[in-house]
């Protein structure tokens, strides 16, 4: 969904569905009377309805949504956007299920942002309290793991944003995945996120441990929920472990303005710790101007895997971007080495 919206909308592409006429979708939306404050939501609903039409044409019906009523009871989340006149040969029950799904997410913007989900689920809906309880439990779980590194601990507005996003995600899978476990392996061939982030593993630990009988769809979709939340939570949580931080020493003439610019840039990286000039042990990176390269006798004081970055004090903005990329590569390499070492230990 997000791919279609951002690629076709922002790259000026044409309507992506050759099987479906765009004006027929526009007519359905116009007839429904839905108003949009967010243009992204408008585009996404159009694509959502087009995908729905393809599914109905191919008779790939959603026969029933038995867990829908567990979440919303007998509430009506909106009128019938799709009518029998639109699809005269579609069974009534199948069309009803399709309308439920569309109404559930017709106001949703499918993008990982704390401002895009002011109304992550129909704003007029009352949700079964047990889902809010689960979300509160999840937030407490994160606080226990990340403490002050979790910024939502101090910001109630941000906490509301993240809770509404989590609620939208778990309710969707509770309704749509009640019968079988859904694996990421079938969707993503190269999913390094699961291998190299503790955050993904922490999220997965929580949702794979929920009561399978009470929350079957959430339990079944634990991997997908974890991946979705992994894309959002780094905006709210510092997920970098202390032992993974790289220590960086900067040796540039203190009287030169370049030293301050370098320090200001590298301090924007959460995985960097700037160490004093008299520190030699556990230094991962040494950034030094050409006239103060360490002597051979000094190099012996540093770790063998020290990365030395020579710095030209006349460097321009692209050079600073290059510097940040180099530091990121050192950080990623450190994480991968940690993973490999853990694998070797487990193999013993």
N, C-alpha and C positions, 0 to 999 in steps of 0.2 A: 504493500500500500504506500509506504513512504517513498519507495523507489519511484513508483509511477508519478507521485505528486511532484517530488523535487526534480526529477529528470525532465519530465515532459512539460512541467509548468515553467521552471526557471531556465530551461534551455530552449524555450520557445518551440517545442516540438508539437506536432499535430496530435489529435485525438488518437490514443494508442490502441483502441479496440476496433479492428476492422469488421468484426461480426456485428457490432452494435452501433446504431446511429446515435450520435451525440444529442441531436435535437429531441429524440424520444426520451432521453434521460432528463433533459432540461424541462420538458413538458411535465414529467412526473413531479419534479421538484417544485415547479411553479404551481401546479395544482394543489400540492400539499400545503402551500402557504408558509413553508419554513423560511425564516429570516436568518441571515448569517452576519455576525459581527466580525468574524474571522474569515478572510477569503480562503485560507488554507483548508478550513473545515468544509467550505463549499466545494472546493475541488475534490477533496477526499470523499465526500459523500457521493459525488458524481461517479467517481471510480468504483466506490463501494456498490452503488446501484448497478453499474455496468457489469461488475463481476457477478452480482446477484442474478442479473438477467441471463448471463451465460450459463450459470448453474441451473436455472429454471428451464431454459431452452433445452439443455442436455438432460433434463429430468433427474438431475442429481439433487433430489429434494432433501431438505432437513425435515425428516418425518415427524420428529417430536423434540421438544426441549423439556424433559421431565423435571430438570433441576431449576428451571427458570422460576417456577412458583415458589421454590424454597427461598430464593433471594428476594423476590418482589411480591410474593403473595398473589392477590387478584388485582393488583394495580394495573391501570392502563398507562403505559409510558408515552403514549401518543396515538394519533389516529392511524388508520391503515394507509401507509404511503403507497403500497402496491395494492391494486384492486383486482377484482375478478375480471373486470373489463380489460385490464392489461394482460392478464394471463387466464383466459377462459378455460383452458384444459388442465390447469394446475389444480390438484386437490385442495380443498378448503383448508385442511389441517396443515398442509405443507406451506401454503401461502400465509397462514397465520404465524407459523414458526419463522418464516422469512421476515415478516413485518416486526415480530418481536426482536429479532436480531438487529434489524436496521434501526429501529427506534432506540435500542439500547446504546448504540454508538453514533447516532446521527450528529451529535454535537462534539464528537471527539476529534482532536487533532493528533494524529499518530506521529508524534515526534518527541524525542527525549528532551523536554524542557520544563522548567518549573513554572513557566508562565503560560504554557499552552494547554494546561489541564485545569483551568478554572472550573469547568464543568465536565469532569472526566466520565461521568455517567449522568444520565438524564437528571437535571437539577431538581425536578419535582418528585423524584423517586425516594421512597423510604426503603432502606435495605435492611434485611434481617440483621439484628444486632450482633449475631455471632461472627459476622465477617468483620465488623468494626473491632470486635474483641480480638480477633486473630491479627489484625493490622497493628493494634496497640501492643500485642504480645511480640510481634516482629520488631517494632520500634524499640521496645525494651531490650530485646535480644541484641540489637545493634548497639545500643548504648552500653550494654555490659561488655561488648567486645571492643568498642572503639573509644569509649569514654569521651574525653574532651576533644578528641579528633573528629567527633561527629558534630558538625556545626548545627544540626537541627536541635541539638540538646539545649541551645541557647536562644533559638529563634522560633517562636511559635508560628509565625506566618509561613516560614519555610517548612516547618513540620506539617502544617496543613497541606501544603502543596505535595509533599512527598507521600503523605498518607492517602490523598485522593488518587494519586497515580497508582500506588500499590493496590488500593481497593479496586480500581478499574481492571487492573491486570488479573488479580486473583478471581474476581467475579466472572470475567470472560472465560477463563479456563475451567472454573467450577461448572459453568453451564455447558461448555462445548467439549470437554474432555473427560466425561464421567466413566467411560467404559474401558479404556486401554491406556497404557503408559505411552507417553510421547517422548521420543529421544531426539537430542540434537544431532546425533550421528547421521540421521537420515536427511538432515537439512544442510549441515555445514561440514564439509570435508576437512577443512583446516581451521579448527577452532582453538587457536592458541590461548584464548582468554581463559578457558577452563584450566589450562596447564600452568599458566603463569600468574594468576591472580588469586590471592587469598580471599578477596571480597567475593568472587564468584562462589568459591567453596563454602564460605560462611552462609551466603544466601541459600545455597543448595542444601546445606546441612539443616537449616530451619524448615524449609518447605518440603523436604523429603521425609521429615519427621512428624508431619501433621497426622492427625488421626485419619487413616485411610477410609474408614467407614463414615466419618462425619464430613470429611472434605475430599471425596474421591477424585474429582476433577483437578483440584489443586495438587494433590499427591501425585497424580498421573503426569501432570505437566510441570513438575518441579524443575526440570532442566530448562524448559523454555521460559518459565517465570524468572529463573535465576539469570538467564541471559538478558532478558528484557530489563530487569532491575539493575543488572550490572552496567548497562548503558546509561542509567540515570543517576545512580547513587554516588558515583565519584564526584558529582557536583556538590554533594553535601557531606561527604566523609573523606577524611584523609586516610587512605588505605595503605599508606607506605609504612612498613614495619621499621623500627629503629635500626635493626641489624642490616636492613637493605639499603639504607641511606649511604650515598657515596660522599666521602670526605674530600674536599677540594681546597687546595692551598693556592693562593694568588700571590705571586712575587713580581710586582711591578712597582717602579719608583713611586713611593707614596705621594710625592709632590706632583705627579703627573695625573691629569684629569682622566686619562684612560683607565686608571686603576679603579676609580669610583664607578665608571660606566660599566666595567666588567663585573664588579661586585653587584651592582644594581641589577644587571641582567641575570646573572646566575642565581641570585637569591629569589628570583621568581619561580624557580623550580623547586617543588616541594621535596624532591628526593636528594637535594644537595645540602650539605652542611659545610660551611666555610670554616676552616680551622686556622689557628694562629700561625705565624711564620716560624715559630720555634717548635712546631710539632712535626714529627717525621714518621712515627708509627701509624699504620692504618690509613695512610694517605692514598687515595685512589687516583687522583688527578692533580698534576701540578701545572698551573697556568703561569707562564713566565715570559717576560719580554726578552728579546734576543740578547740584550746586554747583561742579563743576570741568569743565564742558564746555570744549573747546578754543576759544580765541579765533580770529577769522578769520585773524590773522597766523600763528597756530600751525598752522592747517589747511593752509596752503600748504606746510608742511614734509612733510606726509603724501602718500602716493600719491593720485591723483584718485579711484580706486575704493575708497577707505577706507570701511568700514561702521562707523558710530558707533552703539553701543548704550547708551542712557541707562539707568542702573541706580538703582533706589530702594533705599536701604540697609535699608528695612523689608520687603523682599521675602520671600515665603514659599516653601515647597518647590515648588509648581507653577510659580512664576516661574523657579526655577533649572532646572527641566525645560525650560521655554520657551527659556531661554538656551542650553542644550545643543543644542536643535533648531535655533536660529538659527545656531550655529557649524557644525553639520553641513551646513546649507544653503549656507553660504559655502564649505565644503570641496568639496561636490559641484559647485557652480558653477565652482570653480577647475579641477576635473578635466574638466568638460565643455568649458570654454574651451580647455584644453590639447589635448583631442581635436580640437576644431574647428580650432585653429591648425595642428596636425599634418596635418589633411586638406588645408588650404589650401596648406601647404608642398609636400605630395606632388603637388598638382594643378598646381603651377608647372612 
